[in-house]
């Protein structure tokens, strides 16, 4: 794909397929190849080019940065830094809910990532557990800056809202509007998922979960008391009542001696079983071909 040699398939999603690849210099990267029905839409390609250009300006330790892209390729693709750890989704499914100290460290890293993303004028629009990768030195946010490119085309093709039930904000569900505090809502839902093992709007069909997210209060009973108020503030239905990421970052670091997210996650931030699983994944040799 371009100058990258594909090694293995990592997965697939609404945007397309993701491959592990290697650069000419030997660096492992994750290459996302865009679905053909999206690639055939000229307006999608134009939006994709604009969003990728903005995403390449994001500079945060807690993001998997965009390294390269070809919006005009056949098919279009983009390459990001490869993070060999587990996703938050995988970690919670395998090892259960996290203790409060680990959730705070997770939240601090994600808030700092969002601060950098928003600083370029982007809104993530699809922050969810599978878009959070876990490394020994902190979380990494992926897939920022491309959901907007996908959005209008997907609405045209299917009439569906772009986003993940249980993690998409009420304003995205009801009128399609997004802003930085839409990501704050998603961050709150991610923290509830990590702290309790399930999302704040329970289980059910996508329609049922989206209805609860838009009109019913979040379910915070299983969230530790020290995080419950903060999660509730993030999950306010009215976006005007939600905190911004700078305030959220300060609140998450409040109980830490240091005053920045990197210091907050620099210690043993992962729960022990998750840390062992991440270490094992990182030590797995990459395909040689």
C-alpha positions as CSV (number, residue, x, y, z in Angstrom):
1,X,0.0,0.0,0.0
2,X,1.9,3.0,-1.3
3,X,5.5,2.6,0.0
4,X,4.4,0.3,2.9
5,X,4.6,-3.5,2.8
6,X,1.5,-5.2,4.2
7,X,2.3,-7.8,6.9
8,X,-1.0,-8.9,8.3
9,X,-4.7,-7.8,8.7
10,X,-5.5,-6.2,12.0
11,X,-9.2,-5.8,11.7
12,X,-12.0,-3.9,10.0
13,X,-14.6,-1.2,10.7
14,X,-17.1,1.2,9.2
15,X,-14.4,3.1,7.4
16,X,-12.5,0.1,6.0
17,X,-9.9,-2.5,6.7
18,X,-6.8,-2.1,8.9
19,X,-3.5,-3.7,8.1
20,X,-0.2,-4.0,9.9
21,X,2.5,-2.9,7.5
22,X,6.2,-1.9,7.6
23,X,7.8,1.3,6.2
24,X,10.8,1.2,3.9
25,X,12.9,2.0,7.0
26,X,11.4,-0.9,9.0
27,X,9.0,1.0,11.2
28,X,5.7,-0.9,11.9
29,X,2.6,1.1,11.0
30,X,-1.2,0.6,10.9
31,X,-2.6,1.3,7.5
32,X,-6.3,1.9,7.1
33,X,-7.7,1.2,3.6
34,X,-11.0,3.0,2.8
35,X,-14.1,1.0,1.7
36,X,-14.8,1.1,-2.0
37,X,-18.3,2.6,-1.7
38,X,-16.8,5.5,0.3
39,X,-13.8,5.8,-2.1
40,X,-16.1,6.2,-5.1
41,X,-17.7,9.3,-3.6
42,X,-15.8,12.4,-4.7
43,X,-17.1,14.6,-1.9
44,X,-15.9,12.0,0.6
45,X,-12.4,12.1,-0.9
46,X,-12.3,15.8,-0.5
47,X,-13.5,15.8,3.1
48,X,-11.1,12.9,3.8
49,X,-8.1,14.9,2.4
50,X,-9.1,17.9,4.6
51,X,-9.5,15.9,7.8
52,X,-6.3,13.9,7.3
53,X,-4.4,17.2,6.8
54,X,-5.7,18.5,10.1
55,X,-5.1,15.2,11.9
56,X,-1.5,15.3,10.8
57,X,-1.1,18.5,12.9
58,X,-2.2,16.7,16.1
59,X,0.8,16.4,18.4
60,X,0.1,14.5,21.5
61,X,1.8,11.7,23.4
62,X,-1.6,10.1,23.9
63,X,-2.6,9.8,20.2
64,X,-1.5,7.4,17.5
65,X,-0.4,10.0,15.1
66,X,-1.1,10.1,11.4
67,X,2.2,9.5,9.5
68,X,1.2,9.3,5.9
69,X,-1.9,9.2,3.6
70,X,-3.0,9.1,0.0
71,X,-6.6,10.5,-0.2
72,X,-6.4,10.2,-4.0
73,X,-5.1,6.6,-4.0
74,X,-7.0,3.7,-5.5
75,X,-8.2,3.0,-2.8
76,X,-7.5,5.9,-0.5
77,X,-5.5,5.0,2.7
78,X,-3.8,6.5,5.7
79,X,-1.0,5.2,7.9
80,X,-0.7,5.8,11.6
81,X,1.7,4.8,14.3
82,X,1.3,1.2,15.3
83,X,0.4,0.5,19.0
84,X,0.8,-3.2,19.8
85,X,-1.2,-3.1,23.0
86,X,-4.8,-4.2,23.7
87,X,-7.8,-2.0,23.1
88,X,-9.8,-0.8,26.2
89,X,-12.7,-2.8,24.8
90,X,-10.6,-6.0,24.8
91,X,-9.1,-5.3,28.2
92,X,-12.4,-4.8,30.0
93,X,-14.1,-7.7,28.3
94,X,-11.2,-10.0,29.3
95,X,-10.4,-8.7,32.8
96,X,-13.4,-6.7,34.0
97,X,-13.8,-3.2,35.5
98,X,-10.8,-1.1,36.6
99,X,-10.0,0.5,40.0
100,X,-10.5,4.2,40.4
101,X,-6.8,5.1,40.2
102,X,-6.5,3.4,36.8
103,X,-9.6,5.0,35.5
104,X,-8.3,8.4,36.6
105,X,-5.0,7.8,34.8
106,X,-6.9,6.6,31.7
107,X,-9.1,9.7,31.8
108,X,-6.2,12.1,32.2
109,X,-4.4,10.7,29.1
110,X,-7.6,10.7,27.0
111,X,-8.4,14.3,28.1
112,X,-4.9,15.4,27.1
113,X,-5.4,13.7,23.7
114,X,-8.7,15.4,23.1
115,X,-7.2,18.8,24.1
116,X,-4.6,18.3,21.3
117,X,-7.2,17.1,18.8
118,X,-9.5,20.0,19.5
119,X,-6.6,22.4,19.2
120,X,-6.4,21.7,15.5
121,X,-10.1,22.4,15.0
122,X,-11.0,18.7,14.9
123,X,-13.7,16.8,16.8
124,X,-13.2,13.1,17.2
125,X,-16.9,12.2,16.9
126,X,-16.4,8.5,17.7
127,X,-14.4,8.1,20.9
128,X,-15.2,4.6,22.2
129,X,-13.4,1.8,24.0
130,X,-12.2,0.1,20.7
131,X,-10.7,3.5,19.7
132,X,-8.5,3.6,22.8
133,X,-5.3,1.4,22.7
134,X,-3.4,0.6,25.8
135,X,0.3,0.8,26.2
136,X,2.5,0.5,29.3
137,X,3.2,4.2,29.3
138,X,-0.4,5.4,28.7
139,X,-3.5,5.2,26.4
140,X,-3.5,6.1,22.8
141,X,-6.5,7.6,20.9
142,X,-6.9,6.4,17.4
143,X,-9.2,7.2,14.4
144,X,-9.5,10.9,15.3
145,X,-10.2,13.3,12.5
146,X,-11.8,10.8,10.0
147,X,-15.3,10.3,11.3
148,X,-16.4,13.7,9.9
149,X,-15.2,12.7,6.4
150,X,-17.2,9.5,6.7
151,X,-20.3,11.1,8.1
152,X,-22.1,12.9,5.3
153,X,-21.4,10.0,2.8
154,X,-22.8,7.4,5.3
155,X,-25.9,9.5,5.9
156,X,-26.4,9.7,2.1
157,X,-25.8,6.0,1.6
158,X,-27.7,4.5,4.6
159,X,-29.4,7.2,6.5
160,X,-27.5,6.1,9.6
161,X,-25.9,8.4,12.2
162,X,-22.1,7.9,12.4
163,X,-21.0,6.9,15.9
164,X,-21.3,4.0,18.4
165,X,-24.4,3.4,20.5
166,X,-23.8,4.2,24.1
167,X,-20.9,6.5,23.4
168,X,-22.4,9.0,20.9
169,X,-23.7,12.3,22.3
170,X,-27.4,13.3,22.4
171,X,-26.8,16.2,20.0
172,X,-25.2,13.9,17.4
173,X,-28.2,11.6,17.7
174,X,-30.9,14.3,17.5
175,X,-29.6,16.9,15.0
176,X,-26.1,15.8,14.0
177,X,-24.4,18.7,15.6
178,X,-20.9,18.2,17.1
179,X,-18.5,20.3,19.1
180,X,-15.6,19.5,21.5
181,X,-18.0,18.9,24.3
182,X,-19.6,16.1,22.2
183,X,-16.3,14.3,22.7
184,X,-16.5,15.1,26.5
185,X,-19.8,13.1,26.6
186,X,-18.1,10.2,24.8
187,X,-15.1,10.4,27.2
188,X,-17.5,10.3,30.2
189,X,-19.1,7.1,28.7
190,X,-15.7,5.6,28.2
191,X,-14.8,6.2,31.8
192,X,-18.0,4.6,33.0
193,X,-17.3,1.6,30.8
194,X,-13.8,1.2,32.3
195,X,-15.0,1.8,35.9
196,X,-18.0,-0.5,35.8
197,X,-17.5,-2.9,33.0
198,X,-20.5,-1.7,31.0
199,X,-21.6,1.6,29.3
200,X,-23.8,4.2,31.1
201,X,-26.8,3.3,29.0
202,X,-26.9,-0.4,29.4
203,X,-27.3,-3.1,26.8
204,X,-29.9,-3.7,24.1
205,X,-30.5,-2.9,20.5
206,X,-28.7,0.1,19.0
207,X,-32.1,1.9,18.9
208,X,-32.7,1.2,22.6
209,X,-29.3,2.4,23.7
210,X,-29.4,5.5,21.5
211,X,-32.9,6.4,23.0
212,X,-31.5,6.1,26.5
213,X,-28.5,8.2,25.6
214,X,-30.7,10.9,24.2
215,X,-33.5,11.0,26.8
216,X,-32.7,9.0,30.0
217,X,-30.2,9.6,32.8
218,X,-27.0,7.5,32.7
219,X,-26.6,4.5,35.0
220,X,-23.8,5.3,37.3
221,X,-24.6,3.0,40.3
222,X,-21.5,0.8,39.7
223,X,-19.1,3.7,39.2
224,X,-16.8,4.4,42.2
225,X,-18.1,7.3,44.3
226,X,-15.0,9.3,43.6
227,X,-15.7,9.3,39.9
228,X,-19.5,9.4,39.9
229,X,-20.0,13.1,39.9
230,X,-17.4,13.8,37.3
231,X,-18.9,11.1,35.0
232,X,-22.3,12.6,35.5
233,X,-21.1,16.1,34.5
234,X,-19.5,14.7,31.3
235,X,-22.8,12.9,30.5
236,X,-25.1,16.0,30.8
237,X,-27.7,15.9,28.0
238,X,-27.3,19.7,27.4
239,X,-23.9,20.2,25.9
240,X,-23.7,23.7,27.5
241,X,-23.6,22.1,31.0
242,X,-20.7,19.8,30.3
243,X,-17.1,20.7,31.3
244,X,-14.4,21.4,28.8
245,X,-11.4,19.1,28.5
246,X,-9.1,21.5,30.3
247,X,-11.3,21.5,33.4
248,X,-11.7,17.7,33.1
249,X,-8.0,17.2,32.9
250,X,-7.5,19.3,36.1
251,X,-10.2,17.3,38.0
252,X,-8.7,14.0,37.0
253,X,-5.2,15.0,38.1
254,X,-6.5,16.6,41.3
255,X,-5.5,13.6,43.5
256,X,-2.1,13.3,41.9
257,X,1.1,15.1,43.2
258,X,2.2,15.9,39.6
259,X,0.2,18.3,37.4
260,X,0.3,16.8,34.0
261,X,-1.2,13.7,32.3
262,X,2.1,12.2,31.4
263,X,3.2,12.1,35.0
264,X,-0.2,10.7,36.1
265,X,0.2,7.7,33.9
266,X,4.0,7.3,34.2
267,X,3.6,5.0,37.2
268,X,2.0,1.5,37.1
269,X,-1.3,2.9,35.8
270,X,-2.8,-0.3,34.3
271,X,-4.5,-2.9,36.5
272,X,-2.1,-5.8,36.9
273,X,-3.9,-8.4,34.7
274,X,-4.2,-5.8,31.9
275,X,-0.6,-4.8,32.3
276,X,0.5,-8.4,31.9
277,X,-1.6,-8.8,28.8
278,X,-0.4,-5.6,27.2
279,X,3.2,-6.6,27.9
280,X,2.6,-10.0,26.3
281,X,1.1,-8.4,23.2
282,X,4.0,-6.0,22.9
283,X,6.5,-8.9,23.2
284,X,4.9,-10.9,20.4
285,X,7.1,-10.8,17.4
286,X,5.8,-9.1,14.3
287,X,5.4,-11.1,11.0
288,X,8.7,-11.3,9.2
289,X,7.4,-11.0,5.6
